Amino acid sequence: MMRTFNSFFIGSPYSREDFWVHSISTGILASRLTPRSEQLCASTSFVLGLLHDLGKLILDRYARDGFVHAI
């Protein structure tokens, strides 16, 4: 998955490494904060945390002017 988005970081105000460290850290934190229940498990929480910023990559790539203005 990481290689799929490599080209999205060209000209981006943040580095690929910073983005993924943040995403992976958020996934780990989300999985640790998830209480054990039938509705949500730690692995699902990890994936949700990992993917929570993918929309930023898409907006930065395809709507950069509006995205930069919004930030």
FITISE-643333 format. One record per residue: residue in one letter; x, y, z of N, C-alpha, C, O in turn. Coordinates in Angstrom, 1 decimal, decimal comma, always signed. Example, Ala and Ser with C-alpha at 12.3 -4.5 7.8 and 13.67 -1.06 7.14 Angstrom:
// residues 2
REC  resn     nxx     nyy     nzz    caxx    cayy    cazz     cxx     cyy     czz     oxx     oyy     ozz
REC     A   +13,2    -5,7    +7,8   +12,3    -4,5    +7,8   +13,2    -3,3    +7,8   +14,2    -3,3    +8,5
REC     S   +12,8    -2,2    +7,1   +13,7    -1,1    +7,1   +12,9    +0,0    +7,9   +13,4    +1,1    +8,0
//
This chain:
// residues 71
REC  resn     nxx     nyy     nzz    caxx    cayy    cazz     cxx     cyy     czz     oxx     oyy     ozz
REC     M    +0,8    -1,2    +0,0    +0,0    +0,0    +0,0    +0,9    +1,2    +0,0    +0,6    +2,2    -0,7
REC     M    +2,0    +1,2    +0,8    +2,8    +2,4    +0,8    +3,4    +2,8    -0,5    +3,5    +3,9    -0,9
REC     R    +3,8    +1,8    -1,3    +4,4    +2,0    -2,6    +3,3    +2,6    -3,6    +3,7    +3,4    -4,5
REC     T    +2,1    +2,3    -3,4    +1,0    +2,8    -4,3    +0,9    +4,3    -4,2    +0,7    +5,0    -5,2
REC     F    +1,2    +4,9    -3,0    +1,1    +6,3    -2,8    +2,4    +7,1    -2,9    +2,4    +8,3    -2,6
REC     N    +3,5    +6,4    -3,2    +4,8    +7,1    -3,3    +4,8    +8,4    -4,1    +5,3    +9,4    -3,7
REC     S    +4,1    +8,3    -5,3    +4,1    +9,5    -6,2    +3,3   +10,6    -5,6    +3,5   +11,8    -6,1
REC     F    +2,5   +10,4    -4,7    +1,6   +11,4    -4,1    +2,5   +12,4    -3,2    +2,0   +13,5    -2,9
REC     F    +3,7   +12,0    -2,9    +4,5   +12,8    -2,0    +5,4   +13,8    -2,7    +6,0   +14,6    -2,1
REC     I    +5,4   +13,7    -4,1    +6,2   +14,6    -4,9    +5,7   +16,0    -4,7    +4,5   +16,2    -5,1
REC     G    +6,5   +16,9    -4,3    +6,0   +18,3    -4,1    +5,1   +18,5    -2,9    +4,6   +19,6    -2,7
REC     S    +5,0   +17,5    -2,1    +4,1   +17,6    -0,9    +4,8   +18,4    +0,2    +6,1   +18,3    +0,3
REC     P    +4,1   +19,1    +1,1    +4,7   +19,8    +2,2    +5,2   +18,9    +3,3    +5,8   +19,3    +4,3
REC     Y    +4,9   +17,6    +3,2    +5,3   +16,6    +4,3    +6,0   +15,4    +3,6    +5,8   +15,2    +2,4
REC     S    +6,9   +14,8    +4,3    +7,6   +13,6    +3,8    +6,8   +12,4    +3,9    +5,9   +12,2    +4,7
REC     R    +7,1   +11,4    +3,0    +6,5   +10,1    +3,0    +6,7    +9,4    +4,4    +5,8    +8,9    +5,0
REC     E    +7,9    +9,5    +4,9    +8,2    +8,9    +6,2    +7,4    +9,5    +7,3    +6,9    +8,8    +8,2
REC     D    +7,3   +10,8    +7,3    +6,5   +11,5    +8,4    +5,0   +11,1    +8,3    +4,4   +10,8    +9,4
REC     F    +4,5   +11,0    +7,1    +3,1   +10,6    +7,0    +2,9    +9,2    +7,5    +1,9    +9,0    +8,2
REC     W    +3,7    +8,2    +7,1    +3,5    +6,9    +7,5    +3,8    +6,6    +9,0    +3,1    +5,8    +9,6
REC     V    +4,8    +7,3    +9,5    +5,1    +7,2   +11,0    +3,9    +7,7   +11,8    +3,4    +7,0   +12,7
REC     H    +3,3    +8,8   +11,3    +2,1    +9,3   +12,0    +0,9    +8,3   +11,9    +0,2    +8,0   +12,8
REC     S    +0,7    +7,8   +10,7    -0,4    +6,9   +10,4    -0,3    +5,6   +11,2    -1,2    +5,1   +11,8
REC     I    +0,9    +5,0   +11,2    +1,2    +3,8   +11,9    +1,1    +4,0   +13,4    +0,5    +3,2   +14,2
REC     S    +1,6    +5,1   +13,9    +1,5    +5,4   +15,3    +0,0    +5,6   +15,8    -0,4    +5,1   +16,8
REC     T    -0,8    +6,2   +14,9    -2,2    +6,4   +15,2    -2,9    +5,1   +15,2    -3,7    +4,8   +16,1
REC     G    -2,5    +4,2   +14,3    -3,1    +2,8   +14,3    -2,8    +2,1   +15,6    -3,6    +1,4   +16,2
REC     I    -1,5    +2,1   +16,0    -1,1    +1,5   +17,3    -1,9    +2,0   +18,5    -2,4    +1,3   +19,3
REC     L    -1,9    +3,3   +18,5    -2,6    +4,0   +19,6    -4,1    +3,6   +19,6    -4,7    +3,3   +20,7
REC     A    -4,7    +3,6   +18,5    -6,2    +3,3   +18,4    -6,4    +1,8   +18,8    -7,4    +1,5   +19,5
REC     S    -5,5    +0,9   +18,4    -5,7    -0,5   +18,8    -5,5    -0,7   +20,3    -6,2    -1,5   +20,9
REC     R    -4,7    +0,1   +20,9    -4,5    +0,0   +22,4    -5,6    +0,6   +23,2    -5,8    +0,2   +24,3
REC     L    -6,2    +1,6   +22,6    -7,3    +2,3   +23,3    -8,7    +1,6   +23,1    -9,7    +1,9   +23,8
REC     T    -8,7    +0,6   +22,2   -10,0    +0,0   +21,9   -10,3    -1,0   +23,0    -9,6    -2,0   +23,3
REC     P   -11,5    -0,8   +23,7   -11,9    -1,8   +24,7   -12,3    -3,1   +24,0   -12,7    -3,1   +22,8
REC     R   -12,1    -4,2   +24,7   -12,6    -5,5   +24,1   -14,1    -5,5   +24,0   -14,8    -5,4   +25,1
REC     S   -14,6    -5,7   +22,8   -16,0    -5,8   +22,7   -16,3    -6,6   +21,4   -15,4    -6,9   +20,6
REC     E   -17,6    -6,9   +21,2   -18,0    -7,7   +20,1   -18,1    -6,8   +18,8   -18,0    -7,3   +17,7
REC     Q   -18,2    -5,5   +19,0   -18,5    -4,6   +17,9   -17,2    -4,1   +17,2   -17,2    -3,9   +16,0
REC     L   -16,1    -4,0   +18,0   -14,9    -3,5   +17,5   -13,7    -4,2   +18,1   -13,6    -4,2   +19,3
REC     C   -12,8    -4,7   +17,3   -11,6    -5,3   +17,8   -10,4    -4,5   +17,6   -10,4    -3,5   +16,8
REC     A    -9,3    -4,8   +18,3    -8,1    -4,0   +18,2    -7,5    -4,0   +16,8    -7,0    -2,9   +16,4
REC     S    -7,6    -5,1   +16,1    -7,0    -5,1   +14,7    -7,8    -4,2   +13,8    -7,3    -3,5   +12,9
REC     T    -9,1    -4,1   +13,9   -10,0    -3,2   +13,1    -9,6    -1,7   +13,5    -9,5    -0,9   +12,6
REC     S    -9,4    -1,5   +14,8    -9,1    -0,1   +15,2    -7,7    +0,3   +14,6    -7,5    +1,4   +14,2
REC     F    -6,8    -0,7   +14,6    -5,5    -0,4   +14,0    -5,6    +0,1   +12,5    -5,0    +1,1   +12,1
REC     V    -6,4    -0,7   +11,8    -6,5    -0,4   +10,4    -7,2    +1,0   +10,2    -6,8    +1,8    +9,3
REC     L    -8,2    +1,3   +11,0    -8,9    +2,6   +10,9    -7,9    +3,7   +11,2    -8,0    +4,7   +10,6
REC     G    -7,1    +3,5   +12,2    -6,1    +4,5   +12,6    -5,1    +4,7   +11,5    -4,7    +5,8   +11,2
REC     L    -4,7    +3,6   +10,9    -3,7    +3,6    +9,8    -4,2    +4,4    +8,6    -3,4    +5,1    +8,0
REC     L    -5,4    +4,2    +8,3    -6,0    +4,8    +7,1    -6,7    +6,1    +7,3    -7,2    +6,7    +6,3
REC     H    -6,7    +6,6    +8,5    -7,4    +7,9    +8,8    -7,0    +9,1    +8,0    -7,8   +10,0    +7,8
REC     D    -5,8    +9,2    +7,5    -5,3   +10,3    +6,8    -5,2   +10,1    +5,3    -4,7   +11,0    +4,6
REC     L    -5,6    +9,0    +4,8    -5,5    +8,8    +3,3    -6,2    +9,8    +2,5    -5,8   +10,2    +1,4
REC     G    -7,3   +10,3    +3,0    -8,0   +11,4    +2,3    -7,2   +12,6    +2,1    -7,3   +13,3    +1,1
REC     K    -6,3   +12,9    +3,0    -5,3   +14,0    +2,9    -4,4   +13,9    +1,6    -4,2   +14,8    +0,9
REC     L    -4,0   +12,6    +1,4    -3,1   +12,4    +0,3    -3,9   +12,6    -1,0    -3,4   +13,2    -2,0
REC     I    -5,1   +12,2    -1,1    -6,0   +12,3    -2,3    -6,2   +13,8    -2,5    -6,1   +14,3    -3,6
REC     L    -6,6   +14,5    -1,5    -6,9   +16,0    -1,6    -5,6   +16,7    -2,1    -5,7   +17,6    -2,9
REC     D    -4,5   +16,4    -1,5    -3,2   +17,0    -1,8    -2,8   +16,8    -3,2    -2,3   +17,6    -3,9
REC     R    -3,1   +15,6    -3,7    -2,8   +15,2    -5,1    -3,7   +15,8    -6,1    -3,2   +16,3    -7,1
REC     Y    -5,0   +15,8    -5,9    -5,9   +16,2    -6,9    -6,6   +17,5    -6,7    -7,3   +18,0    -7,6
REC     A    -6,5   +18,1    -5,5    -7,1   +19,4    -5,3    -6,1   +20,2    -4,4    -6,5   +20,8    -3,4
REC     R    -4,9   +20,3    -4,8    -3,8   +20,8    -4,0    -4,1   +22,3    -3,6    -3,9   +22,6    -2,4
REC     D    -4,5   +23,1    -4,5    -4,7   +24,5    -4,2    -5,8   +24,7    -3,0    -5,6   +25,4    -2,1
REC     G    -6,9   +24,0    -3,2    -7,9   +24,1    -2,2    -7,5   +23,4    -0,9    -7,8   +23,9    +0,2
REC     F    -6,8   +22,3    -1,0    -6,3   +21,6    +0,2    -5,3   +22,5    +1,0    -5,4   +22,6    +2,2
REC     V    -4,3   +23,1    +0,3    -3,3   +24,0    +0,9    -4,1   +25,2    +1,6    -3,7   +25,6    +2,7
REC     H    -5,0   +25,7    +0,9    -5,8   +26,9    +1,4    -6,5   +26,5    +2,7    -6,6   +27,2    +3,6
REC     A    -7,1   +25,3    +2,7    -7,9   +24,8    +3,9    -7,0   +24,6    +5,0    -7,3   +24,8    +6,2
REC     I    -5,8   +24,1    +4,8    -4,8   +23,9    +5,9    -4,4   +25,2    +6,5    -3,6   +25,2    +7,4
//
